[in-house]
Structure formats: structure tokens, C-alpha cells
Amino acid sequence: MFELLGVPPQVLMGQLLLGLINGSFYAVLSLGLAVIFGLLNIINFSHGAQYMLGAFVAWMLLEYLGISYWWALLLAPVIVGATGLVLEKLALRRLYHLDHLYGLLLTFGVALIIQGLFRNYYGISGLPYQIPDQLSGGQNLGFMFLPNYRGWVVVASVVVCFGTWFVIEKTKLGAYLRAATENPTLVGAFGINVPLMIMLTYGFGVALAGFAGVLAAPIYSVNPNMGADLIIVVFAVVVIGGMGSIMGAIVTGFGLGIIEGLTKVFYPAGSAVVIFVIMAIVLMIKPEGLFGRNA
């Protein structure tokens, strides 16, 4: 195999895979943010804490109830999404007619509370979560070794991301959701329960964060800070793709993960800031984001 600028192919492909894994989490998390902001105009700063909550729910289901990863992959997003329903019902619903800043401050406070509670009870050292037996091991591709679980994360993320895009952009349900946010009075006149639809939309966006948390649990240690470390990068991804753009969140999430991985190969010192450099450039050239629409 050839070397690219002196970099062995094994190293290059390994970092590409790592970038694709990170991009999978960026895509799913930024998709949840885009759904919530695009349809509800709420800047959900508790998204990182809800991602962490998904990982912890999966860990607790296994540790205390013996519930396996596959069931946790279904149950944890539902449980985390249910907490989102309660938050929307009790607090966020009162802020829709106010400036975005109020929603941001509220969800930021919720994130601090959730992280503080889990940090108090579980510490910050991290808790292991075992890869399911069906996905242990890996495949020797000749030029690199592909762990089965990491391949599964990429496939699951792609399916969930594009499935969500299809439902929101191409189905009657998605049309109702978009119409309910743009003209709730008119939609309500057709007998559709708009408040319930909005509450379920927020719950679904939160459930996506919980789903990403379950996927992340076997790769990263489960700890209260895992969401705080990621949320700033995910917000940058959303800004680059375009606030509220579903396709922008997906494409930009995967693309920036790969760019970040390549940067670690050719200029490791810049890998921590490359996404923010790209964000600054995009904001100067196209402030609404790559896939965003002019206001």
C-alpha cells in the first residue's frame, strides 16, 4: 500500500475510522439539536447532559436490572425522551413566546443540575460498559483492523439520521410538524393537538441524544462529564450546517468528524480547534450556515 505524504495507510485509515466514529456522534447529536431548534426554536443546551443520561440509563439497566445492551438501545432513549417530555410540559412551554436566550439559560441550568447529581453519586472516574458479545471482535480488512462495534455505530447512526430526515421532510407527519411550528393556530383549527405534537417533538429530539449516549457507552467510559466535553463541538457543527437544518446537521456532522480525523494525521496540534476554525470561516462567508436558509 502507498504512503500519503509519508503517512502509512494503516495510520491514515485508522484515523479516518476514528473520525467517522466521532462524526457519527456529532451527526446524531446535532440532528437532535436541529430538530428541536428547527421545529421549536429552542436552543437546547441540556443536550449534552441528556446524551450522558442515555449512557447512564444503559449502564444502570445492565448493572441493576441485568437488561442487555440491545434492550437498553430501545429503552434508554424512551426513558430519556420521557424526561424531555416532562421538561417541555413543566418549563419550556412557558418560554416559546420569549427570546431564545431564556430557553438557553433554562436548559443550561438543567444541564448543570443533571451533571451535578450524577457527579455527586458516581464521581468522575468513569464506569465501564461491556460491548455486547454479538459485536465483539473485528474484521481484518488487510490494510486495517475494523472493530465490529465501531462499524455498527456508524451503520446505526446513518440509519437513524436519514430515517429521521425522511420522516420530517418527506412524510405527512413531518409536514404537520413543520406547519404546527409555523402556524399553530391554523393547524389547531384542523383538530390537531398542537401542544402535544410540540411536546412529542422535543421528546424525540431528546431521545436522539439518549440513543447516542447508549451507542457511546461501550466506546467511552460512562461518566458525568462526557456530555459537557462534547456539547460545544456539537453546537459548532449545528452552526456550520445551519441552525435548524436537518440535512445540514447530518452531512456536517459526518464530514467534520472525518476532517477532524484527517487533521490528527497531518497536523495533530490543530485537531482540537479545526472545527471551530471552520465555523469561523463559514460564519464570515455564509452566516446562515452551509445548509441554512436566509431569514
Residue, then its C-alpha position, 0 to 999 in steps of 0.5 A: m500500500f502507498e504512503l500519503l505524504g509519508v503517512p502509512p495507510q494503516v495510520l491514515m485509515g485508522q484515523l479516518l475510522l476514528g473520525l467517522i466514529n466521532g462524526s457519527f456522534y456529532a451527526v446524531l447529536s446535532l440532528g437532535l439539536a436541529v430538530i428541536f431548534g428547527l421545529l421549536n426554536i429552542i436552543n437546547f443546551s441540556h443536550g449534552a447532559q441528556y446524551m450522558l443520561g442515555a449512557f447512564v440509563a444503559w449502564m444502570l439497566l445492565e448493572y441493576l436490572g441485568i437488561s442487555y445492551w440491545w434492550a437498553l438501545l430501545l429503552a434508554p432513549v424512551i426513558v430519556g425522551a420521557t424526561g424531555l417530555v416532562l421538561e417541555k410540559l413543566a418549563l419550556r412551554r412557558l418560554y416559546h413566546l420569549d427570546h431564545l436566550y431564556g430557553l438557553l439559560l433554562t436548559f443550561g441550568v438543567a444541564l448543570i443540575i443533571q451533571g451535578l447529581f450524577r457527579n455527586y453519586y458516581g464521581i468522575s472516574g468513569l464506569p465501564y460498559q461491556i460491548p455486547d458479545q454479538l459485536s465483539g471482535g473485528q474484521n481484518l480488512g488487510f490494510m486495517f483492523l475494523p472493530n465490529y462495534r465501531g462499524w455498527v455505530v456508524v451503520a446505526s447512526v446513518v440509519v437513524c439520521f436519514g430515517t429521521w430526515f425522511v420522516i420530517e421532510k418527506t412524510k405527512l407527519g413531518a409536514y404537520l410538524r413543520a406547519a404546527t411550528e409555523n402556524p399553530t393556530l391554523v393547524g389547531a383549527f384542523g383538530i390537531n393537538v398542537p401542544l402535544m405534537i410540540m411536546l412529542t417533538y422535543g421528546f424525540g429530539v431528546a431521545l436522539a441524544g439518549f440513543a447516542g449516549v447508549l451507542a457511546a457507552p461501550i466506546y467511552s467510559v460512562n461518566p458525568n462529564m462526557g456530555a459537557d466535553l462534547i456539547i460545544v463541538v456539537f453546537a459548532v457543527v449545528v452552526i456550520g450546517g445551519m441552525g435548524s437544518i436537518m440535512g445540514a446537521i447530518v452531512t456536517g456532522f459526518g464530514l467534520g468528524i472525518i476532517e477532524g480525523l484527517t487533521k490528527v494525521f497531518y497536523p495533530a496540534g490543530s485537531a482540537v480547534v479545526i472545527f471551530v476554525i471552520m465555523a469561523i470561516v463559514l460564519m464570515i462567508k455564509p452566516e446562515g450556515l452551509f445548509g441554512r436558509n436566509a431569514 
